[in-house]
Amino acid sequence: MALHFELVTPAKLVRSEDVHMVVVPGAEGEFGVLEGHAPFMSTIRDGAVQVYKTDGGAPETIEVRGGFAEVGENGLTVLAEHVES
């Protein structure tokens, strides 16, 4: 099983892929999302989104600024104001 993850800015779709887990810098603390997570929405703070492509693998880090995250039936979508490239 895999979690579908999308990272979007106002300008473009940055990422759309299936991954094992994503850790998001939520406004009230970091939270991890796996496949099957309950529906959830949170604002995000400036920080690093950590993308784990496999169980036990090293995370890829993507710096984001502002926005919000939504977990739904289709997976996790992070709508960031800005993504460091």
N, C-alpha and C positions, 0 to 999 in steps of 0.2 A: 504494500500500500504506500501511496505517496501523497504528499500535500501539494496542491497546485498553488504556486506563489507568483503574484504579479507585483511589480514595483513600477509606479506610474508617477510622472510629474505633470504639471500643466502643459508642458511642451511635447512630451512623448512617452511612449511605453518603453521603460528601461529594461525590464526583465519579465519574462513569462516562461516559467519552467516548473517541472515537478521536482520536489526536494523531499528530504526526510523531515527536517524541522527548521523553523525560523525563530530567532529570538529578537524581539522588537523593543526599542527603548520607549516604553509607555510613559505618559505624563506622571503616573503614580508609581512607576517602577517598571523594570524589565519584565516581559512575559514571553513564554515560549509557546509555540503553536505546532501541534502535530496533526496528522490526518484524523478527522473525526472530532475535532475540537468543537465545543458548543458555540453557537453564534455569539459574537462579541464585537464591541466597537470601542475604540479608545483614541484619544488624541495622542500624538507622539511628541517627544521632546528631541532636541538636537542630540545626535549620538550615532551609534553604530548598530545597523541591522546585521545580525549574524546569520548566515545561511549555511546550514549543514546539508550537504548533498547526500550523504550516506550516514547511517547509524555509526557512531564512533569516529567519524571522519573529522578532520580539522575544518573549522568554519571559515567561510569567505566573509570578509567584513566590508560593508558598504556604508559610508557616512551619509547621513540624511539630516536635513534641517526642516523642522516643523511638519505639520500635516496630521493625518490620522490613519488608523488601521482598521480594517473590517474583516472579521472572520465570518464566513457564511457557508452555504451548501457547496459553493464552487471553490472553496479554499480561502486563502489569505490574500487580501489586496492592501498594499501600503500606498497611500496617496501622499507623496512627500512634496513639500514646497520646493525643495532643492535637493539634488543628489550630487555628491562630489564625484567627479570622474577621474 
